[in-house]
């Protein structure tokens, strides 16, 4: 549509809306063609979140996509359309600039099972995807990472390599050739794209064949060689695609952008970790994420002129820095920041979260937990970080001499900072036992003990046939459920003795810090026995040789006092004396070595950051850890071959697919590396949870919009699908017979097929349904078939049923006389057939011979 004639109506029930530039207008793309992008055009993609999980006022995403062959006029039309659309949408819109082959994770996440880049431009008839058309011959190069993409390439063996997947599309036959160095996960993703083409473009009637091993797929190789010719020489190994590792993404710099006279000044403000209060509402900022991505943040008071200049300033910055022209750009308005942008800051407070009390242990359970509600509402369990109320079965072991030793149930809640512990928790869900194994690591534990902790956890997991959810917990960062298990009785002693209540010198003076308001969030930690360790906001127990003092700070609440009275019996059974701050007896200060200053100001409210969960695929195939984000994720994004990282900010989940168990040992290390290289300066003590496919706890599944616990019950593997699920055996045999029985001309020296070999092989009376389309190809002419010339009027713009008898509808142009051909196409037949196949097809469409 013309950008000067208003804006299109946007259907409210749809998530995705796409427009393409055509004759300097923006034209809607039909839904069936979503995911197909022509290289000579620009596209506008608008995503409007429809998920029930999306909070009110969730930002919309507006993408401006530029094909690598797109002209400046097309880019100008799309840019103008974006401006108009942005103004019509109002606030809460994130703008993205996307370059072909270098799209953002957000953009790629819309298109499952993948994106297809198509050569050339869209025909004037605007046939984005032609359904049930079989006179097709093309080769797609498939890159099957977590976000799959396919590009049309030259129909030749020279296009192939050992590391990728190639799809030979012959209309009624789709042959997927898997490079010998491709992984099973890549093959499965490639097959998903192939089956999508089968459904969307061939109405499910095309047959699929897969070449995993050329020596075993001789029938399919015979067809491929009939089209591509005999392969000469060995295939090359593809150069690995350049991926951005975590260290590069962690190199974040913030710049202030402002005008000084007629000049635009870009001044560096800060490096990571960044603070949110650096952003002022009247200003504009550029955030450079290591050259991987450029963000432009616009305050709510920024002028309209500055907002219009956002992209041009970003592109000028990219050019000045010497970054590639395809560097991704994201423009965000204040209040509509994306999840990825927020996580570049140490903390982020949003308006929508100020009144929410679901997260944070302090407000966790002001009412009694309803276990049934947690199980029926996993989103609640996820936000509270509680699978139940902690009333299940508990078993505890400590690590000694590299082996696990059981802890007496009387002392289950008594841990030592110099030790490591395994805490196995068993609860029931849907009548079945579920397990969480906590690997608790004291801050004073040795590297040897930590290694033994992991080894013993693996032994336990084997005993339970891999059903244990393993959560790595560092002392001081215990999750709410871990505290709930011990019902407020968790006490952490210093040193490596005393976990069984033995070995503690009776005469020692010891100080314990008690924090918490109920049995679900209370824990007690031994601290140095000196006055400076006190705090007016909390309660402390001072144990001396003859007496215990229970000291109440002025800022503590009644709930804190009640919980403290129940905890002190765990630490000591001696007589206790209640002491209020400011009324301490002399012996109290003597035991602490004298008076000393300590924190007495009121504790600030707990900071509740406004971070959304993010899902990543983990990969190390090309060297360092590479994370590929899946935006707007769902259970569909968890594949059995994957290792996925779910960052909920307060916890890191590592999900292992059933076929990815080989990465089990590395997965937790990847989680730690992710935290270590995170630009927000994350705590390395953040709990890391290892979850295996089929054993997901509600604290994990609750972050997904919907979750089907039976999804993988009867899920076929890639091998099973290839072996019995494609149903193309008879069709392949039939078409192989056609190739075998046809008298192919002798292969030329260059290994290319001759003209006869590349001519269509007829199957039966109805050629449109049973034809195996094998030609012609670039450099070959079907003139030997078109033995007579016909008037242009009988060929041009004629339907198949109106063509003269004997004319092949796929090659109507070959029946033109040489003079008519030159007049209509502006070139000789030899010149025409030396062109790439896609250019031949494009010209035939434009001139009425398709």
C-alpha positions, 0 to 999 in steps of 0.5 A: 500500500502507498504510505501516503494513503493512511495505514492498514487495519490490523487484525486484533486476533493475529500476533504477526503482520507482514508487509512487503515493498512492491512498486514503492508501496507496502503490500500485505503478505498472505499468512501462508507465505510468512517466513519467505523473504525475497532478497530484492525487497524490504519487509515490515514485520509487526508483532503484537503479543497475544499471550495471556502471560503478556502483561498489560501494555506489553511492548509491540515489536516493529521490524524493518527488514532489508534484503541484501539486493534491495534498492535504495528506493525500496528501503526509503519506502519501508523506512517511511512506512515504519515512521507512519506505523510507529506514530499510529501505534503510539507508545510501547513499541520496540523498533528493530532494523534487520539485515538479511542473514543477520536478523535478531533472535526476536525476529527469527523466533517468529518463524518456525520451523525456519526462514527461507531467503528467495532469489530475486524479486516478487513477481508482479502477480504477487504470488508469494508462495504457489501452492500445488505447483510442481514444475519446480526445480531448486536447491536450498542450502539449509543452516539448521541452528536453533533458528533455521534458515534456508537460501536458494543457491545454484543448482550444482554440486559446487553448492554443497559442503560436508557441514550443512543440509541441502534440499533438492526441491523437484516439485513432487519430490523433496530430497534432503541431503544431510552433510556427513558432519551435521548433527542429529539435531540439525538433521531433525530441524532440517527435516522439520523445514522440509515437512513444512514446505511439503505441507504449505507449498505442495498440499502434503502431496510431495514425497520426501526422501532423506540422504543420510548415507549416500551408499545406502540411499542409492535410489535417491542419489540416482535422482540427484545425479540425474539433476545435478550431474555426476559429482567430480572431486570431494566436497569441502568443509564449510567455514564455521559461521562467526558467532558472538561469544558471551565475553563479547556480549558482556562488553557493554558501553553506554553513550549519551547522545545530544546536540551541541549547536549543529553538531551531534555529540556522542559521549561515553558515560559508563561501562558495565555493570550499568545502573538504570538511573543513568538514563534520564527521561529528557535524553537519548542514549546509545548502548553498544553491546560489544558491536553485537547489537546497538540499542537506542534508548529514548526518554519519555521527554525526548523530542519528536525530531530526536526520535525520528533521528534514532535510526540514522544516529545508530547507523552513523555510530555503527559506521564511526565504530567500523562495525559491519553494516548489518549490525542489528539496531533496536530502538526502545522507548522509556517504559517499553524496554525489551527483556534483553535491554533490561538485563544489560543493567544491574537492576531494573525497576518497572512501574508494573512491578511496584505493586506485585508481591509474588517474588522475593522471600520476604513476602513469600507466604503471608498466607498458608501455602496451598499445595494443590494450588501450586500444582494446578497453577505452576505459574504461581509455583514458578514465581514463588520458587516453591514446588510445595510447602516443604512437608515432603520427605527429607534425607540429608548426607554430608561429604566426608573422605569423598563419600556421603555420610547420612545425617541424623534426622535430629540434626537435618537443619544444622549445616557447617560452612566448611562442609558440602551436603546432599539434601534429597527432597521427595514430594508427590504430584499426580500420585507420582514421586518427584525428586529434588536433590539440593547440592549445598556448598559451604563457603569454606568447603575445599575444592576436593569436597566440592568435586566429591559432592558432584560425584556423589550426586551423580551416583544418587541420580543413577540410583533414581534412574535419572529422575532427580532435579539437581539444584546447586546451592551456595551458602547464603543464597538458599532458595525459598523451598530449601528454607521451607524444608527445614521449617525455619530451623536451618542453622549454618555453623562456621567451620567443618564440625558440629553438623551432628551437634558434636565437637563444639567447645562448650566454653566458646563464645558464639554469635548467631544472626537470626533472619526471617518472619515465618517457617518458610523464610527463616535461617540462622547464620553463625557470624564473628562474635563481635559487636560490629556484627550486630544490626538493629533490624534483626535478632541475634543469639549470643551463646557464652559458657554459662548463659545465652542472650537473645538480643532483639534489635529495635527494628525487628518485628513481632514475627521475627521475635516469635521465630527466633524463640523457636530457633534458639533451642536448636543452637543451645539448651542453656538458660536464655536471657532476653535483651532489648537493644539499648538495655544490654548488661555489661557481661553482654558487651564483655563477651563480644570484646567490648562495644563497637559501632554497628548498622542501626539505620532502617533496612531499605525495602527489598529491591524487586527487579523487573526482569522477564525470563529468557530462554537460550540454546547452549552450543559449543560446536565452534569453540566458546560457549554460544547462546542463541536466544528464543524469544516468546518461547514455548514448550515447542522450543525444547527439543530432545537434542538441546541443552537450554538455559532458562534465566529467571534472574533469581535462578538459572535452569539448565534443561537437558533433552533426552538425547543430550545427556552427554552434556550433563557434566558441562551444563552446570559449568555453562550456567556458571560461565553465563553468570560470570560473563553476564553484563549486569554483573550477576552473583555467581551464587545464583542457584543453578538447577539441572532439569532433565526432559520428562522430570520438569518441576512446576518451578520450571514449567510455570514459566511457560505459557502452557505445559503438556506433561504428556507431550513427549510420551509418544514423540518420535525420534529423527531416526524413527521419522526417517525410517517409517514416518515419511511414507515415500518409499514407493514413490521414490522407487517409482521415480528411480525407475523412471530415471533408470529406464530413461536413456540419459545422454552421456555425461559431459566432462564437466560433470554436468547433466546433458540436455536430455538428462535434464528434461522432464520425465513423464510418469503417467497421463496426468503430467501435472500430478505424476511428473518428476521435474528434472530440467531444464537447468542453467546452461541447458536448452530444451530445444531438442524437445521443442522440435517446431516453432509456434506463434507467440499468440498460442503460447503467451498468457495461455492456460495449460488446457489451451496450449496446442497439443504436445506443448510442454507447459513448463517450457512454453518459451522454447517453442517460440521462433528465434526472432520472436524469442529475441523480440520478447525476451530481449536476448537469444535462447542461448543467453536465456538458458545460460542464466540462473534457473530462478532468473529464467523463472522470474522472466517467464512469469513477467512475460506470460510464459510461466 
